[in-house]
Amino acid sequence: METKKLCCADVLVVGGGLAAMYAAVHAAKAGQKVVLLSKKKAGLSGASLVSMSVHRFAPHAQTHRDEYIRNFMASGKGINDPGLLRKLVMEGARQVEALREYGLPLHFKTMDFKGEPEAYLACCAPKSGRLLTCPMRHYIETKTGVAIMDGYMAVDLTLQDGQVKGLIAEKDQLLYAIEAKAVVLATGGAGYIYESTSNTSDLTGDGYAMAVRAGLELRDMEFVQFYPYRVYTPVQFDIFPDIFAYGARFLNEKGERFMEAYPKKEQENRDVLARCMFRQAEVALDLSGCDPVYLEKECPNIFEACHKFRGRRFLARPVAHFMMGGIPLKADCATGIRGLYCCGEVSGGLHGANRMAGSALTETSVFGPAAGIRAAEFAAGCKAVGAARDTFDYDVPEPGREDVTEVRQALRKMMWSSVSLMRTESALGEACREIERLEQRLLQTRPADLRRWFECRNMLVTAKCVADSAMLRNESRGAHAREDYPAEDPAWTGSIYSNGKSLRFVREEDR
């Protein structure tokens, strides 16, 4: 298909959430010409939009930072990258506090434990990610020279001699080439490969798949966090976990508080709570012990739902939420391709086997700016971009009238049934074979909608990396649970790397 050259940039940032917007702002501050490319409208897409706006970060005192690191490593089951974690902890407080510059309505408070600050917290009131993403977009539009390109889907990176040169993008069934000295991938996760998810529909693993096709490996893709705090009927909403410290409880179909035996009750690590919920026939959110004044002030969405659906039971279930794995992240956000940087959920290594609550948005505030700054520095040392040709060809399937929805839905249903909270060798083996069958089916399709075809291709590549990695890891660790290998095995303290075709395991001591 003919691809027309659209524009040139010093730094091209791909994504529409907070990590992408922070990267774009900081690259522009460094004096570079920046383009922000977003599949949907920047500021109104991705996981940042539907987040609860919560940033947890370590107190300034070193003793408390050390304790925060220990808790973070315990949550990640010991396979977090120590350098990345140290960067998050040492810079988190300063970078979250710096968000005031953008006019973001964050309220700061200290979370105390026995009179000592356990962590700091910043969030909006009400707890809505939209209150962060929309002002951030406004700041970019009014205070920076960043060019925002909404509605363009990144399809593939373009490379020359091991260095990124830009990418191919799609909009309205047409392809365009965007040239850049440096590229930042902040495309988010891939929760939409699962039938039940808290993610928006645009999170189809685009960044992971582009990285694989460009020759990069992904790490830790077997670790998918399933969010336990999701009410799905009679209305859908997320539950802020602190509500369980104020009287809320989860009850099973027998009316039992099934988390009673656990020290932190419903505030246990998400992987533990999600699996306990998964084993129940039904889980209801019981708010009878909550003070209505607290609900009205801190959880207005739940307070309103209680009045609107008075007498109805709120049922909850775990949903696919966050990818701990991704493009191996370095402290400077560089990748294995010169000029290519990454930040946010598309990257892997920081969270290990399970992400600690409240850390995702803090991660965007630390690594988003770092990626933008490093990409700008790289671009400043490059020659001007600009190819001799204005058009060239990119291979795509022949257009037709076929719909890829059936392939997409078959994949999502299979991933939920076979590669979700509880896994077995037989189910994973069948999942891998089904992915291969769906890949062949997609390749034979003559699609009516080119973007849907590209998204489905990316979902299949990402799903294969998840299933293959889960098949190899013969233990249970963090968010990865094998019924046939229920114990955590010290021999598997390390990371699995996947390129979509083969796997390799790197032990922690061999790093």
N, C-alpha and C positions, 0 to 999 in steps of 0.2 A: 504494500500500500504506500502511496506517495506521502512523504512526510515533509512538511514545509517548515523552514526555520522561522521561529516566532520572535525570539528576542535573545539578548545576551545579558548576563549578570556577572558581577564579581563573585557574589555568594548567592546561591540558590538554596532556600530553606523549604523543605517539603513537609507539610503538615498544617493542621488548623487549630491545634490545641495550645496549651500554655507553654510546653517545652519549645514548640516551633516558634511561637511569638516572642518568647524571651531570647531565643537564638537570633532571630531576625533583628530585634532591637539592638542587641549588643554588637552584631556585625555591622549595623548601620552606624552605631556610635564610633566604631573604629574607622569610619571614613570610606567604607566600601559601598558600591552600588548593590542593593539587596532586592531580591524578588522572593516573595512568600507565595508558594504554590499550595493550594488547598483543594482537596477533592470536593468537599462541600464548602460552605461559606466559613472562612476563618473566623473563629470565635463562636461559631454555632455548630460545631461538629466535634466528634471524638469524645473520648472519655472525660476530658477536663470539663466539658459542658455539663455532664450528668453526675459529676463528683459531688461530694458534700462539702467541698471547699476547705477541708481540714488539712492543716500542716502541723505535724508533730516534729519537734527537733530537740536536740540536746541542750541542756543548760550550759552556761558559759564555764562554770567551774570544772576543772579537769577531772576531779574525782567523779562528778556526776556524768561527765562525758564518757569516762571509762566504763561506768555502769551501763550507760546507754548502748555502748558498743557491745558489751557482753549480752545484753538483752536482744540486740539486733542479730548477733551471731547465733544465739540460741534459737531465735525464730527461724533463721535461715538454715539451721541444722549444720552449721560449720562449713558450708561450702561457699559462703560469701567471699568476694574478692576483698581482702583486708585493706588494700590501698584505696579502693573506691569507697568503702565504708568510712575510712578515716577522713576522706575528703568531704563526704556528706556530713559527718558529725562536726568536723572542725569549721566548716563554712556554712552549715545550715542556718544557724541563728542569724548571722550577718546577712545572708542572702534573703531569707524570708523577711527580715526587718526592712531590707532595701526595697521590697515590693511596694512600700508606701509611696515611693516616687511616682508610681503609675496611677495613683489615686484609687487603688484597690481597697474596698471597705473591709479590711481585716481587723478583727478584734483579738487582742493578745491576752493570754492568761497563763498562769502557772498551774500545772497539775501536781499537787502535793501528795507525798506518800510518807506518813508518819512524821509530818512537819518538815520534810525535806523535799526540794523540787525534784521530781522524778523526770519530768519533761516539760517543755514549753509547748503551747498549742496556739495556733492562729486560725481563725475561721470567720466566715461571714455570718450574719444574722438576718434572715434564716440561713441555714447551711445549704447553700446552693452554688454550684460551680459556675452557673450563668452570671452570678454577681462578680466573678473574676474574669471570665473570658470576654464578656461584652465590653467592660471598661478597658481591657487590654487591647482589644481591637480598636476602640476609639482612640486610645493613646497612639497606636501605630499610625492611624489615619491622620491624626492632627499634629503629632509631635515629631514624626520621623519622615524620612524620604523613602521608606520601604514601599515598593510596588506590590500590591496584593492582587493575586490572580485566583479568583474564586472559580470553582467548578471544573478545574483541570485535574485529571487523575494522572499521577506519575505511573508510567508503564514499565520502563526499563532505563537503567543507567547507560550512558555512553562512555566508553573508555578508549584510551589510546596509550599504548606503552605502559600499562599498569597505573595510569592516572585517570581520574574522573574528568570528563569533559562536558558534563551536563546530563540531560536525560530526554527521553521521549515521553510526551504527555498526550492524553486524549481529552477531547471535549466535543460533544455533539457529533459523535461518530467520526470525527476527523483527528488525524495525528499531527503533532507539532514537535519540532526540535527546539529545546531551550539550551543554550550553551552557557557554561559557567566555569569559572576558575576553581571554585570549591562548591561542594554540595553538602548540606546537612540533612540527614534523614531523621525526621521526628514524626513518623507516620503512625505511631501508636501501636496497639496490640492486635489481637486476632480473635477476640471473644466470639465473633460472629460465626466462627467455624462450628460452634456448638448450638444446639437447638434451644437451650435455655441459657440466657446470658443477660447481664446488666449492661452490656456494651451497645453502642449505637450501630446501625446497620452498615456504616462505612468502614468499620474496623475488621477488614477482611485479610489481614496479614500481608498487605502490599509491600511494606518495607522489608520483611523477612524474605519474601519471595524474590524481590529485586536483588537483594544481597546475595542470595544463593545463585541466581542466574548470572551474577557478575563474578562469581568464583569465590565468594566468602563462605566461611563456615558459620553456623549458629551454635550457641552453647546453651545447655540446660533447658532445652525445649520441652522436656517431659514434665517440667514443673509449671502447672497451670493452677492458679489460685481460684477456688470456687467460693464465692462470697456467700456467707450464711445468713446475712442480714437483709433478706429481700422478701417483702410481703407481695404475694401475687394475686390474692383475691380477698375481698370483693373489689379492691383497688390495688394498684401497684405503687409501692414506694420503698425506699431504702430506710433502714433503721440505723440511727447513729448508735454504736455499741455502748456508749456511756449511759444510755437509758436503762441498762440492766443494773447499774449501780444505784438507780433511783426507783427500784421496785418492779421493773418489768421482768417477765420470765417467759421461757419457752416451755410449753407443755405438749406432750404427745397425745395420741388418740385416746389414751386411757386417763388423761388428766394428770399425768405424772410429770414432774420436773426432772427430765432425764439427764440434765447436767448437774444434778445435786451433788454427785460424788466427786466432781472435779473442783480443784481449789479455786479457780477463777470463774466457775460456773459458766454462764453464757459469754463471758469475756475471755475464754480460753483462746489460744491461737486459732486462727481461722480454719486451718486445715483440720484440727481436732474437732472443732464444733461442727464444721460442714459434714464430716463423715458421720458424726453422731446423729445429725439430723437426717442424713441420707438413709440411715438404718430404721428410722421410724416410719410408720404407715402414714402419719400425719403430724404436722407441727403447727401449733397455734401460738400466736403472740398474746400473752396475757398481760394486760395493762391495769388490772384491778388494784395493784399495789402502788401505782404511780400517782403522785400529786398532780391534779389537773393544772395547778398554777405553773408547775415545772414544765408540763407538756406544752402549755400555751406559749411559754417564753422560749423554750429551747427546741421544741419539736412541733412547730405550728402545722406542718403537713399532717402529722399523726393526730394532733389535737382536732383539726378540721375533719379528718377522716372518721374519728370517733363520733363526732356529732352527726355527720352525714350518713354513716352506716351504723347508727345506734342499734345495739343488740346483735349485730353480725359478728362472726368470728373472723379474725384476721389470720389467714394461713400463710405460712412462710416456707421457703425451700431454698437450698443452695443454687447458685447460678454461676456459670463461667464468668470470671471477673477480670483477671490480670495475668499476664504472661511474665513469669520471672525470667525466662530465657530470652535470647535474642542475639543480636550482633555483639560479639565480645567487646565490651566497653573498656576503654583505657581512661586514665585520669584526665587526659587532655581531649577526650572524646574522639580520638583518631581511630580509624579502622585499618584493615589490611590493604586498603586501596588508597594511594596518595590523593589527597585532596578531598576524600570522603570522610565525613564526620557523622556521629549519631548521638542522640540523646533521648531521654524519656523511655517509654515502655518498649520501643523497638530494640533497645539495647539489653544486654544480659550480663550478669555477674555481680551486681550490687546486692540483690535480695536473696541469692542462694536458692534454697528449696521452698521458701515461704516468705511472703512479704509482710513486714510488720505494719499494723494499721497506722494510717496517717503519714506514711513515708513517701507515697507516690508524688504528691504535689511538692513536697520539700525537695524531692529529687529533681523535679522540673526547674525549681528555682536555683539549684546549684549547677546542674549539668547543662541546662539550656543556655545560660549565659556563657559557660565555658566553651560549648560547641561553637557558638557564634563568634566568640573572640578568636578561637584557634583557626576557624575557617577564614576569618578576615585576615589574620596574619599570613596564612598560606596564600590567599588570593593576592595579597599585597606583593608577594615575591614572584608572582607569575606574569608572563607576558600577556598582552591583550588577547582576548578570545575573538573568534570570528573565522568561520570556515569558508573555503573558497566556493563550495556548493551551497545553493539555497534550498535544494530539495534532494532527497535520497529515499531509498525504499526500506521499509520495515515489514517483516513477514507477519501477516495476520491471516486468520482463516477467511475463506471465501464468504462474503455476506449472503444471508438467506433469510428465512422466516422462522427458523427454529428458536425455541425458548430454552435457556439453560437452567430454568428454575428447578426442574426435576432433579438434575445433577446436584445442584446446590443444596436442595432440601434433603436429598438422600445422604449427602455427606454430613450435614448437620445432625441429622437423626442418628446416623451411625456413630459419630463422634461422641454423642451424649450417651448412647447405650453401651459403647465398648471402650471408650478412652476418656472417661470422666473421673468420678470420685474413687471408684473401686475398679481395679484392673486385674486381668488374668492373662496368662500367656496365650490361651486359646482365643480369647476375645480380641486381643491385640493382633494376633496373627491374622485373623479374619479381617480385622480393620485394615491392615496393611494391604491385603489382597483386594479388598473392596475399593480402596483408594486407587490402586492401579487400574481396576476396571473402570472406575469413574473418569480417570485421566484419559484412557483410551476413548471412552465415549465422548468426552469433551472435545478431543482432537478431531473427531469425525463430525462435529457439529458445524453447521453453517448458520451462525447466529444472526438473529434480527437486531440484537443489541450488543454492540462491540464492548461497551464498558462492562456489562454483566459477564461477558465471556472472560475478560481480563480479570475481574474480581474472582470468578470461579476458579480460574487457573491459579491465582495466588492462594486461595483457600486450600486447594488441593496440595500445593507445594508445602504450605505451612503445616497442614494436617499430617502429611507424611513425615515431616521432621518430628512432630510431637509423638506420633504413634511409634515410629522406629526407635526413638530415644527411650520411650516408656518400655518397649519390648526388651531393650538391652539392659536396662537397670533392674537387676534381679534383687531388689530390696524394697522396703518402704521407707521413704524419707520425706518429711515435710508434706507438700501437697501431692506428692506421688505415692500412691498406695497400691501395692500388689497383694491381692488375697492369697496368691500362691507363695509369696515371699513377705510375710507380714512384719518381719523384724527389720530394724535398721542394722546394716552391716558395715562395720568400719572399713572393710575392703573397698567399699564404693564411695569413700570420701574423696570426691573429685568431680570432674565435669565430663559430660558426654558432648562431643562436637559432631555436628551433622552438616553435610553439604547437600542434603536431599537425595543422595545416592549411596553414600557410605557413612559409617560411623567410626569414631575413635574415642577412647576413654583416656583422660589425663588425670592421673592420681594427684592428690593435693601436694604430696611431697615431691612430685616431679616438676612442679611449676617453676 
